[in-house]
Amino acid sequence: MVEATLQKFGYPTTLVARRRSWAVLCRPQQPTLGSLVLICLEPVQAFGEVSPAAFAELQIVVKELEAALAGFVGYSKMNYLMLMMVDPDVHFHVIPRYEGSRSFGGLSVTDAGWPGPPALAPAAEPDAAELEALVAELRRRWPSADQSSSPTPWPGA
């Protein structure tokens, strides 16, 4: 169930942005600073089952998240990992890639896999206050006023 996937990644606390078919959450484990989870809100477990409307909306969400993260971490590349082995709902792990490290508040995160594939472990695990500040900063940088970044009771896209 999509609700279980959302909750696994900290919803509603980690919610950065939400559109009709997609939710963007700050990843509680940060392999690189600004790592996100992009979750399809439709009840599908195969990428090919995503509706045409959700595919169209995905382009908008990707542009928004790339703009927000460009200003936040100045990434060099963006990796979208669709793993779906443990959490079967359609979702991507969005990993901004950069050489060296990036810092926010007291959190400093090195891209341990650069320049190769992303290293998901070890990952920085912000404490509750750091995670709250990180989510607030990402919400602040979100480029679209056309989305809801405030948590709403689930379900209901």
Protein Blocks (a to p, Z undefined) as FASTA:
>chain_A
ZZlmmmmnopaklpmbdcfkbccdddfbafbghiacdddfbdcfbfklpcfklmmmmmmm
mmmmmmmmmmmnopabdcdddfklmmmcgcdddddddehjddehjbccddfkbcbdcdfb
dcddddfklmmmmmmmmmmmpmbfkbcfbdcddehZZ
